[in-house]
Amino acid sequence: MRSMNWKGLAAAAAIVVAAQAATAAVPLPTLGANPAEVSVSGLSAGGFMAVQLHVAYSATFKRGAGVVAGGPYYCAEGSVVNATGRCMAHGSSIPVSSLVSTTNSWAASGAIDPVSNMTGSKVYLFSGTSDNTVKPAVMDDLKTYYQSFVPAANTVYRNNIGAGHAMVTDDYGGACSTTAAPYINNCGFDLAGEILTQLYGPLNPRNNGTLGGTFTEFNQSEFITGHGVAATGWIYVPQACITTSCRVHLVLHGCKQNYTDVSDQYVRKTGYNRWADTNNIVLIYPQTSTAATNSCWDWWGYDNANYAKKSGPQMAAMKAMVDRVTSSGGGSSLPAPTGVGTSGATSSSMVIGWAGVSVATGYNVYRGGSKVNAAPVAGTNYTDTGLAASTTYGWTVAALDAGNAQGAMSTAATGTTLAGSGGGGTCYTASNYAHTAAGRAYALWGLTYAYGSGQSMGLWNVYVTTTLKQTGPNYYVIGTC
């Protein structure tokens, strides 16, 4: 009898719940915020993701990044073994020079933004001396990594506070040295204020009273569905930012810290909002879903082989969120195109199609947040070329009016290119446990899934044997050679 696809059932149930939640939320607003004043910070998985966004989208996160208990860019190199080993416990050395070379290579190919953008940015690094989850040695390596791209004078590294694995505050949370939910510790140290001061320079005193701005639950499904991301996120908008062009700071929670896990504690209790309120900083709090591995952001490839590049689904979604907030609306009231989908995949191209928008004179197509069409698209489909084989990409579409002003952005659609014609791939036959140990698959809730394709391989143990075919970098499918 064919085994039941529990992951598929869970995903289907999650989609229903997500659709209901998204319906209740409002669209992320267009605030006309200053695109030159964008930055990011995060804890743990959010810290690794903050580094990914800063490096891959350095033209967007111009102000820089604050990293709490994170590590070097592409530290895991697509392997959960590397992620939990060298990138957290530091049981083996992190190949920093190799990661720097990868960064330069990807920038040269256009997979990420030019590294020269980081020269003018700022970096704040924090590692607690009692953090045994992401060891201080990992953060030491992150500092070394950044030395290749960010001037030493632009970097602050604080590593002399006895904090556990947590976001640190001066008045809320558990005991400073602990590592326990909600992973917010009172160390008598205002870490959010320190991060924002490093990124933006001297700030006005924080608001310790009632905040004057508004918290809004927004619809994340406009930007991404699935991929371990929740249907809704949160945004804090100071009152002044309704009429003033403000700064933007993206705040990323760690594992087991999304809204479902800890309610609004990370959104409201980590100290960012009271500084934002008096310093004209819009705060975006994206949220993972509990379908994500341990509610973590994807910094080792559990969702997508291109997780650290601009084409990574989670990466592109957060870039699109920033673009929305820094947009003034484009002067067009055209609605977002619907029915966006992908078809006709080859090893190097994909057809993107959508339903037409009434009175639209053309369309723009975006891959990973970057426009791919040189001229407005006249019809309702576009063939995107020059893609890598066995790679998943995400596309969005916006309609143009008679003045070429752009309307609202569509929901993202993803598609995976076919394997290349050369060779036919390499096959590995082993137990599901051995596949995970080798980094070809990952385990979730007792089941095993192939990296890249996400195909279910059955129970995670030494008794179930599966043949995996590698069809691309960090991309495996069930099959034979």
Helices and strands as residue ranges (DSSP letters): H 6-24, E 38-43, H 45-56, E 64-68, H 80-84, I 85-89, H 96-109, G 115-120, E 122-126, H 136-146, G 152-154, E 155-158, E 167-169, E 174-175, E 184-186, H 191-200, E 214-219, G 220-222, E 232-237, G 239-242, E 247-252, H 259-262, H 265-268, H 272-279, E 281-285, G 293-295, H 313-326, E 341-343, E 350-353, E 362-367, E 370-371, E 381-384, E 392-400, E 406-409, E 413-416, E 426-431, H 432-437, E 441-444, E 447-450, E 456-459, E 465-472, E 475-478
